[in-house]
Amino acid sequence: MIKPVLHRIVLKLMNLEDVDETYNQAKAIPGFQIVADPQTLKRKERSLDSGTVVCFGPTVFNDYHVDNPLQIGDRVVFAHGAAKIITDPDTNQDFAVINDEDVVAILTKTVE
């Protein structure tokens, strides 16, 4: 388990299937096969700069004298290159750890 300290936020990174409609459409074509090595796909996913909030430290956004606007499960966009990638030793899954100041936006669905 990764437990963030101070003002840090742990994110589950988005994968291509979550955000790339073209990728999904290509996968849906009968007989069409996407050929890419796993390292290329991993590098592409890490360049997405978005993820889902898994947990955050106890002092998130305290320096800005505002209430924490994040909730577990929120999807956020963060500054390019701001993430430190950490592998959970228990699950072997990669997570991004960012500072609170590197959150650029919280993505929400518009209800009409």
C-alpha positions in Angstrom: 0.0 0.0 0.0 1.2 3.5 -0.8 0.5 6.1 1.8 1.2 9.7 0.8 2.7 12.2 3.2 2.0 15.9 3.6 0.5 17.5 0.5 0.9 14.6 -1.9 -1.7 12.9 -4.0 -1.6 9.3 -5.2 -3.3 8.6 -8.6 -4.2 5.5 -10.6 -3.0 6.5 -14.0 -5.5 6.4 -16.9 -4.9 3.8 -19.6 -5.4 4.3 -23.4 -8.7 2.5 -23.3 -10.1 5.1 -20.8 -9.2 8.1 -22.9 -8.4 7.4 -26.5 -11.5 6.8 -28.6 -9.5 6.2 -31.8 -7.6 3.4 -30.0 -10.9 1.8 -28.9 -12.4 2.1 -32.4 -9.4 0.5 -34.0 -9.6 -2.4 -31.5 -13.2 -2.9 -32.4 -12.5 -3.5 -36.1 -12.9 -7.3 -36.8 -9.6 -8.8 -37.8 -7.6 -5.6 -37.1 -4.8 -6.1 -34.7 -2.9 -3.3 -32.9 0.8 -4.2 -32.8 2.8 -2.3 -30.2 5.3 -3.4 -27.7 4.3 -3.1 -24.1 7.0 -0.5 -23.3 5.6 1.8 -26.0 2.1 1.5 -24.7 3.3 2.1 -21.1 5.2 5.2 -22.3 2.1 6.5 -24.1 -0.1 6.0 -21.1 2.3 7.8 -18.8 2.2 10.8 -21.2 -1.5 11.2 -20.6 -1.1 13.3 -17.4 -4.4 12.3 -15.9 -5.5 9.8 -13.3 -8.0 8.9 -10.6 -7.4 10.0 -7.0 -6.7 6.9 -4.9 -5.6 8.7 -1.7 -4.0 12.0 -0.5 -1.9 13.2 2.4 -3.3 15.0 5.5 -2.1 18.5 4.5 -3.4 18.6 0.9 -4.2 22.2 -0.1 -3.5 23.5 3.5 -0.8 25.9 2.2 -3.5 27.6 0.0 -6.0 28.1 2.9 -8.8 26.4 1.1 -10.7 23.2 1.8 -9.5 20.1 -0.1 -11.5 20.1 -3.3 -10.6 16.4 -4.1 -12.5 13.3 -3.3 -11.3 9.7 -3.7 -12.3 8.6 -7.2 -12.1 12.1 -8.8 -10.4 12.2 -12.2 -7.7 14.9 -12.4 -5.3 16.4 -14.9 -1.9 17.2 -13.6 1.1 19.3 -14.8 3.2 17.5 -17.4 6.3 15.8 -15.9 5.0 16.4 -12.3 4.4 12.8 -11.4 6.8 10.4 -9.6 5.8 6.9 -10.7 5.8 4.4 -7.8 5.2 0.7 -8.0 3.1 -0.7 -5.2 5.2 -3.6 -3.7 2.1 -5.6 -2.9 0.2 -5.5 -6.2 3.0 -4.5 -8.6 0.7 -1.8 -10.0 2.1 1.6 -11.0 0.8 4.8 -9.4 1.6 8.4 -9.9 2.4 10.6 -6.9 2.0 14.4 -7.4 2.1 17.5 -5.3 -1.3 19.3 -4.7 0.0 22.3 -6.6 0.4 20.2 -9.7 -3.4 19.5 -10.1 -4.4 21.5 -13.1 -8.1 20.5 -13.2 -10.7 18.2 -11.8 -12.7 16.5 -14.6 -16.4 16.3 -14.0 -19.3 15.1 -16.1 -21.9 17.7 -17.0 -25.4 16.8 -16.2 -28.0 18.3 -18.6 
